[in-house]
Amino acid sequence: MMPAMSFAQDAARVTAKPILQFKPNSNQTKFGPLEFLGGIEFSSDDGRVQSLSSIRFRPDGTHFISVLDTGEWLTGQIMRDASGRLSGLSEVAVSPILMRNGQAGSKSASDAEGLALRDGEAFVSFEQQHRVDAYPDPGFETSKPSRNVNFLIPRQELRRNAGIETLVASPASSPLAGGLVAIAESSRDAAGNLLAAIVDGPLKGQFTVVRHDPYDATDGAFLPDGDLLLLERRFSFVGGMGMKIRRIKGADIRPGAVVDGEVLIDVGADHSIDNMEGIDVVAGPDGSSHVIIISDDNGLFLQRNLMLEFKISQ
């Protein structure tokens, strides 16, 4: 077995440039109930800084953990300028997500898509080899999974590259009482609804989410009141790229339910978006909810790593 020090996180230098307009050549800041606060496009000479699939912030609202679909953890801290706008990333470090044998895995084994943090554990959902593994937190960077989690959705119903992209812990004060929620990217039931489950907690059980074709679900985050923000994206050579966020009422999420929600935003490639795959909610200075969204550049030259921030009107 390789020594533990071989898996220590490696620092990565990241450069960033600001995104001042969500709609280029426009001073528009309000997009429905969302107010654009700013963003960054970031890059690194470290080729591992790519393919961000999900992001979760620590309680301080600045330090974060992300999982990459190339099989790595990425941690860091956001920086802000004097006006409070996103300006860059610091303390960025990357390390492999270890498999059950204590080693880094192949692409098919370590295709990490979803991330949830709860009670001293970091839960990661993987597609291709569909599963949810729990890692100790802190210590996930150098640890193999401590346990495997039954995510309730029948594994045979999940398509190879359309598994659980959304994995998120509900608020402890909500009816779900901190239970993990899992939603498939595009694997559907006979009625065409996205497969989903409340993985544990008092309302444990399966449910489904109405799919808004041609959108697929890529991540989710709970608001303090228990409502779920579901991030969705579309891409086709004909229709181009798009991003949507739905707000699903927390009270609607229960076993056997078919849930839908209010569309907060639905924009295309004429806005500053890319392949948007990760979302989280942090508290703003005034106590309002801020939504931070990241993109997955797929390691491609023509795509971008973006981090965008919005303020949400409750």
Kinemage of the C-alpha trace (Angstrom):
@kinemage 1
@onewidth
@group {chain A} dominant
@subgroup {mainchain}
@vectorlist {calphas} color= white
{ca met a 1} P 0.000 0.000 0.000
{ca met a 2} L 1.232 3.493 -0.819
{ca pro a 3} L 2.097 5.661 2.195
{ca ala a 4} L -0.553 8.130 3.337
{ca met a 5} L 1.640 11.127 2.492
{ca ser a 6} L 1.332 10.214 -1.206
{ca phe a 7} L -2.285 11.306 -1.049
{ca ala a 8} L -1.734 14.700 0.566
{ca gln a 9} L -3.434 17.552 -1.221
{ca asp a 10} L -1.316 19.465 -3.716
{ca ala a 11} L -1.666 23.239 -3.924
{ca ala a 12} L -2.821 24.604 -7.263
{ca arg a 13} L -2.390 28.172 -8.456
{ca val a 14} L -5.610 29.610 -9.844
{ca thr a 15} L -6.095 32.829 -11.784
{ca ala a 16} L -9.451 34.538 -12.227
{ca lys a 17} L -11.033 37.362 -14.138
{ca pro a 18} L -14.282 39.040 -13.111
{ca ile a 19} L -17.662 38.606 -14.760
{ca leu a 20} L -19.454 41.907 -14.249
{ca gln a 21} L -22.457 41.309 -16.496
{ca phe a 22} L -24.566 38.178 -16.511
{ca lys a 23} L -26.126 39.303 -19.790
{ca pro a 24} L -23.214 40.645 -21.878
{ca asn a 25} L -23.494 44.254 -23.037
{ca ser a 26} L -26.350 44.826 -20.614
{ca asn a 27} L -26.547 46.422 -17.174
{ca gln a 28} L -29.477 44.173 -16.239
{ca thr a 29} L -28.989 42.668 -12.784
{ca lys a 30} L -32.491 41.364 -11.962
{ca phe a 31} L -33.513 38.042 -13.492
{ca gly a 32} L -36.861 37.194 -11.958
{ca pro a 33} L -36.320 36.705 -8.214
{ca leu a 34} L -32.549 36.452 -8.730
{ca glu a 35} L -30.200 39.417 -8.579
{ca phe a 36} L -26.816 38.948 -10.214
{ca leu a 37} L -24.028 39.967 -7.841
{ca gly a 38} L -21.011 39.046 -9.945
{ca gly a 39} L -18.855 36.114 -10.886
{ca ile a 40} L -15.469 34.907 -12.032
{ca glu a 41} L -13.982 32.830 -14.804
{ca phe a 42} L -11.039 30.886 -13.410
{ca ser a 43} L -8.254 28.713 -14.762
{ca ser a 44} L -5.055 27.054 -13.625
{ca asp a 45} L -1.826 25.753 -15.084
{ca asp a 46} L -2.596 22.623 -13.033
{ca gly a 47} L -4.573 20.466 -15.448
{ca arg a 48} L -6.483 18.833 -12.591
{ca val a 49} L -8.437 22.041 -11.959
{ca gln a 50} L -11.301 21.193 -14.283
{ca ser a 51} L -14.595 19.303 -14.470
{ca leu a 52} L -16.161 20.582 -11.220
{ca ser a 53} L -19.362 18.629 -10.617
{ca ser a 54} L -20.665 19.847 -7.256
{ca ile a 55} L -19.757 22.393 -4.594
{ca arg a 56} L -20.525 22.646 -0.889
{ca phe a 57} L -19.581 25.568 1.332
{ca arg a 58} L -18.514 25.400 4.934
{ca pro a 59} L -20.583 27.333 7.505
{ca asp a 60} L -18.265 30.351 7.111
{ca gly a 61} L -19.549 30.798 3.558
{ca thr a 62} L -16.050 31.145 2.102
{ca his a 63} L -14.293 27.762 2.333
{ca phe a 64} L -15.639 25.083 0.019
{ca ile a 65} L -15.285 21.485 -1.108
{ca ser a 66} L -15.902 20.353 -4.668
{ca val a 67} L -15.804 16.970 -6.353
{ca leu a 68} L -14.536 16.546 -9.906
{ca asp a 69} L -15.837 13.956 -12.336
{ca thr a 70} L -12.209 13.079 -13.020
{ca gly a 71} L -12.094 11.549 -9.534
{ca glu a 72} L -10.592 14.303 -7.386
{ca trp a 73} L -11.452 16.457 -4.414
{ca leu a 74} L -10.890 20.188 -4.845
{ca thr a 75} L -10.920 22.485 -1.819
{ca gly a 76} L -10.380 26.206 -1.526
{ca gln a 77} L -11.653 29.574 -0.427
{ca ile a 78} L -13.433 32.296 -2.364
{ca met a 79} L -11.994 35.806 -2.357
{ca arg a 80} L -13.955 39.043 -2.618
{ca asp a 81} L -13.025 42.568 -3.628
{ca ala a 82} L -13.674 45.713 -1.621
{ca ser a 83} L -17.289 45.837 -2.828
{ca gly a 84} L -17.937 42.233 -1.818
{ca arg a 85} L -17.961 40.794 -5.340
{ca leu a 86} L -16.321 37.462 -6.125
{ca ser a 87} L -12.751 38.159 -7.226
{ca gly a 88} L -10.849 34.864 -7.113
{ca leu a 89} L -10.002 31.612 -5.382
{ca ser a 90} L -7.264 30.947 -2.850
{ca glu a 91} L -5.927 27.972 -0.891
{ca val a 92} L -6.925 25.716 -3.804
{ca ala a 93} L -5.766 22.122 -3.387
{ca val a 94} L -6.497 18.918 -5.285
{ca ser a 95} L -6.241 15.264 -4.255
{ca pro a 96} L -7.601 11.950 -5.568
{ca ile a 97} L -10.833 10.505 -4.224
{ca leu a 98} L -9.738 7.163 -2.823
{ca met a 99} L -11.635 3.994 -3.552
{ca arg a 100} L -12.402 1.157 -1.140
{ca asn a 101} L -8.939 -0.344 -1.683
{ca gly a 102} L -7.310 2.906 -0.560
{ca gln a 103} L -6.126 3.761 -4.065
{ca ala a 104} L -7.209 6.256 -6.707
{ca gly a 105} L -9.723 4.716 -9.112
{ca ser a 106} L -10.235 4.495 -12.838
{ca lys a 107} L -12.426 7.025 -14.638
{ca ser a 108} L -15.401 4.665 -14.623
{ca ala a 109} L -14.976 3.950 -10.904
{ca ser a 110} L -14.338 7.521 -9.742
{ca asp a 111} L -16.756 9.593 -11.847
{ca ala a 112} L -17.898 11.786 -8.932
{ca glu a 113} L -21.033 13.862 -9.573
{ca gly a 114} L -22.783 14.748 -6.293
{ca leu a 115} L -21.608 15.865 -2.864
{ca ala a 116} L -23.362 16.306 0.481
{ca leu a 117} L -21.912 17.264 3.866
{ca arg a 118} L -23.561 16.205 7.103
{ca asp a 119} L -22.583 15.316 10.663
{ca gly a 120} L -18.888 14.695 10.092
{ca glu a 121} L -19.260 12.864 6.790
{ca ala a 122} L -18.817 13.789 3.135
{ca phe a 123} L -21.150 11.773 0.897
{ca val a 124} L -20.218 11.375 -2.769
{ca ser a 125} L -22.411 9.990 -5.537
{ca phe a 126} L -20.724 8.304 -8.471
{ca glu a 127} L -22.143 7.484 -11.876
{ca gln a 128} L -21.039 4.842 -14.363
{ca gln a 129} L -20.477 2.577 -11.333
{ca his a 130} L -23.539 3.904 -9.512
{ca arg a 131} L -23.107 4.255 -5.751
{ca val a 132} L -22.990 6.669 -2.823
{ca asp a 133} L -19.946 6.424 -0.556
{ca ala a 134} L -19.398 8.199 2.770
{ca tyr a 135} L -16.011 9.642 3.722
{ca pro a 136} L -14.912 11.047 7.098
{ca asp a 137} L -15.016 14.848 7.290
{ca pro a 138} L -12.472 16.113 8.116
{ca gly a 139} L -9.999 13.667 6.662
{ca phe a 140} L -11.679 12.777 3.370
{ca glu a 141} L -8.592 13.782 1.372
{ca thr a 142} L -6.542 10.861 2.663
{ca ser a 143} L -9.267 8.359 3.530
{ca lys a 144} L -11.028 5.555 1.743
{ca pro a 145} L -14.820 5.334 2.138
{ca ser a 146} L -15.975 4.551 5.647
{ca arg a 147} L -19.233 3.039 4.398
{ca asn a 148} L -21.500 2.593 1.418
{ca val a 149} L -24.961 4.170 1.496
{ca asn a 150} L -28.149 2.579 0.160
{ca phe a 151} L -29.573 5.352 -2.054
{ca leu a 152} L -32.914 3.485 -2.546
{ca ile a 153} L -33.207 4.099 -6.301
{ca pro a 154} L -32.933 0.710 -8.049
{ca arg a 155} L -29.450 0.616 -9.528
{ca gln a 156} L -30.656 -1.124 -12.685
{ca glu a 157} L -32.919 1.845 -13.412
{ca leu a 158} L -29.983 4.263 -13.621
{ca arg a 159} L -28.453 4.874 -17.033
{ca arg a 160} L -24.675 4.644 -17.310
{ca asn a 161} L -23.948 8.382 -17.645
{ca ala a 162} L -27.197 9.667 -16.174
{ca gly a 163} L -27.019 8.629 -12.528
{ca ile a 164} L -27.251 10.576 -9.276
{ca glu a 165} L -25.954 14.088 -9.980
{ca thr a 166} L -27.830 15.763 -7.128
{ca leu a 167} L -26.955 14.690 -3.597
{ca val a 168} L -27.774 17.160 -0.847
{ca ala a 169} L -28.492 17.185 2.873
{ca ser a 170} L -31.775 18.807 3.885
{ca pro a 171} L -31.902 21.306 6.778
{ca ala a 172} L -32.109 19.617 10.149
{ca ser a 173} L -35.076 21.855 11.029
{ca ser a 174} L -37.090 20.813 7.945
{ca pro a 175} L -39.657 17.983 7.780
{ca leu a 176} L -36.918 15.879 6.159
{ca ala a 177} L -34.873 16.371 9.357
{ca gly a 178} L -31.487 16.467 7.662
{ca gly a 179} L -32.181 13.491 5.383
{ca leu a 180} L -30.120 13.125 2.232
{ca val a 181} L -31.939 13.741 -1.045
{ca ala a 182} L -30.738 12.116 -4.268
{ca ile a 183} L -31.966 12.993 -7.779
{ca ala a 184} L -30.879 11.361 -11.038
{ca glu a 185} L -29.533 13.473 -13.871
{ca ser a 186} L -31.855 12.068 -16.528
{ca ser a 187} L -32.746 8.480 -15.566
{ca arg a 188} L -36.546 8.382 -15.626
{ca asp a 189} L -39.554 6.281 -14.725
{ca ala a 190} L -42.185 5.071 -17.217
{ca ala a 191} L -43.937 8.445 -17.016
{ca gly a 192} L -40.744 10.309 -17.904
{ca asn a 193} L -40.114 11.725 -14.427
{ca leu a 194} L -36.642 11.878 -12.890
{ca leu a 195} L -35.891 9.171 -10.338
{ca ala a 196} L -35.258 10.492 -6.840
{ca ala a 197} L -35.195 9.433 -3.198
{ca ile a 198} L -35.072 10.676 0.369
{ca val a 199} L -32.195 8.413 1.292
{ca asp a 200} L -32.645 8.445 5.069
{ca gly a 201} L -34.471 10.192 7.883
{ca pro a 202} L -38.125 10.111 8.998
{ca leu a 203} L -39.520 10.468 5.452
{ca lys a 204} L -37.209 7.935 3.843
{ca gly a 205} L -38.505 6.703 0.492
{ca gln a 206} L -38.578 7.197 -3.276
{ca phe a 207} L -40.204 10.070 -5.166
{ca thr a 208} L -39.891 11.543 -8.656
{ca val a 209} L -39.286 14.972 -10.155
{ca val a 210} L -41.111 16.231 -13.230
{ca arg a 211} L -38.571 16.549 -16.045
{ca his a 212} L -38.658 19.722 -18.118
{ca asp a 213} L -37.412 18.461 -21.469
{ca pro a 214} L -34.690 19.028 -22.711
{ca tyr a 215} L -33.244 19.851 -19.292
{ca asp a 216} L -31.338 17.416 -17.052
{ca ala a 217} L -30.792 17.869 -13.306
{ca thr a 218} L -27.201 18.566 -12.293
{ca asp a 219} L -27.245 19.610 -8.613
{ca gly a 220} L -29.405 20.980 -5.832
{ca ala a 221} L -29.221 23.064 -2.674
{ca phe a 222} L -31.685 23.688 0.112
{ca leu a 223} L -32.745 27.147 1.217
{ca pro a 224} L -32.975 27.746 4.982
{ca asp a 225} L -36.775 27.421 4.807
{ca gly a 226} L -36.483 23.868 3.444
{ca asp a 227} L -37.269 24.581 -0.211
{ca leu a 228} L -34.987 22.881 -2.739
{ca leu a 229} L -33.258 24.753 -5.557
{ca leu a 230} L -32.724 22.347 -8.449
{ca leu a 231} L -30.068 23.325 -10.989
{ca glu a 232} L -30.655 22.044 -14.518
{ca arg a 233} L -28.829 22.333 -17.837
{ca arg a 234} L -29.488 21.610 -21.467
{ca phe a 235} L -27.165 21.220 -24.413
{ca ser a 236} L -27.652 20.363 -28.046
{ca phe a 237} L -25.994 21.417 -31.287
{ca val a 238} L -29.331 22.805 -32.442
{ca gly a 239} L -30.645 24.430 -29.263
{ca gly a 240} L -27.317 25.329 -27.713
{ca met a 241} L -26.616 25.559 -23.992
{ca gly a 242} L -29.022 26.573 -21.247
{ca met a 243} L -29.353 26.863 -17.470
{ca lys a 244} L -32.478 26.654 -15.357
{ca ile a 245} L -33.165 26.773 -11.621
{ca arg a 246} L -36.412 25.502 -10.132
{ca arg a 247} L -37.618 26.068 -6.578
{ca ile a 248} L -39.350 22.949 -5.242
{ca lys a 249} L -41.316 23.405 -2.037
{ca gly a 250} L -39.828 21.390 0.778
{ca ala a 251} L -43.281 20.354 1.983
{ca asp a 252} L -43.884 18.641 -1.381
{ca ile a 253} L -40.889 16.308 -1.032
{ca arg a 254} L -42.156 13.065 0.465
{ca pro a 255} L -42.272 9.364 -0.465
{ca gly a 256} L -44.430 8.639 -3.501
{ca ala a 257} L -44.715 12.285 -4.548
{ca val a 258} L -44.211 13.671 -8.052
{ca val a 259} L -42.739 17.126 -7.479
{ca asp a 260} L -42.321 20.191 -9.650
{ca gly a 261} L -41.527 23.793 -8.849
{ca glu a 262} L -41.465 27.425 -9.818
{ca val a 263} L -38.881 28.294 -12.473
{ca leu a 264} L -36.695 31.056 -11.043
{ca ile a 265} L -34.475 31.494 -14.075
{ca asp a 266} L -34.178 29.976 -17.552
{ca val a 267} L -31.435 31.410 -19.770
{ca gly a 268} L -29.393 30.378 -22.772
{ca ala a 269} L -25.934 30.883 -24.194
{ca asp a 270} L -26.587 34.605 -24.705
{ca his a 271} L -25.861 34.899 -20.986
{ca ser a 272} L -22.620 34.243 -19.085
{ca ile a 273} L -23.127 30.527 -18.571
{ca asp a 274} L -21.405 27.316 -19.515
{ca asn a 275} L -22.088 23.709 -18.506
{ca met a 276} L -23.514 24.641 -15.088
{ca glu a 277} L -23.250 21.640 -12.752
{ca gly a 278} L -22.909 22.756 -9.123
{ca ile a 279} L -24.994 24.947 -6.822
{ca asp a 280} L -24.980 25.872 -3.150
{ca val a 281} L -26.582 28.472 -0.887
{ca val a 282} L -24.655 30.719 1.508
{ca ala a 283} L -25.772 33.526 3.785
{ca gly a 284} L -25.170 37.071 2.592
{ca pro a 285} L -23.979 39.892 4.872
{ca asp a 286} L -27.575 41.005 5.384
{ca gly a 287} L -28.797 37.481 6.135
{ca ser a 288} L -30.305 36.962 2.680
{ca ser a 289} L -29.689 33.758 0.731
{ca his a 290} L -26.986 33.913 -1.911
{ca val a 291} L -26.830 31.252 -4.611
{ca ile a 292} L -23.390 30.274 -5.944
{ca ile a 293} L -23.232 28.225 -9.154
{ca ile a 294} L -20.227 26.588 -10.809
{ca ser a 295} L -19.643 25.119 -14.252
{ca asp a 296} L -17.951 21.937 -15.453
{ca asp a 297} L -15.650 22.761 -18.370
{ca asn a 298} L -15.160 19.059 -19.214
{ca gly a 299} L -11.459 19.805 -19.588
{ca leu a 300} L -12.155 21.321 -22.994
{ca phe a 301} L -10.491 24.413 -24.416
{ca leu a 302} L -13.755 25.884 -25.705
{ca gln a 303} L -15.505 25.649 -22.323
{ca arg a 304} L -14.970 27.684 -19.157
{ca asn a 305} L -14.783 27.245 -15.397
{ca leu a 306} L -17.287 29.767 -14.049
{ca met a 307} L -18.483 30.716 -10.582
{ca leu a 308} L -21.574 32.950 -10.485
{ca glu a 309} L -23.328 34.512 -7.501
{ca phe a 310} L -26.945 35.641 -7.180
{ca lys a 311} L -29.053 37.021 -4.353
{ca ile a 312} L -32.453 35.407 -4.091
{ca ser a 313} L -35.606 37.258 -3.138
{ca gln a 314} L -37.531 35.130 -0.665
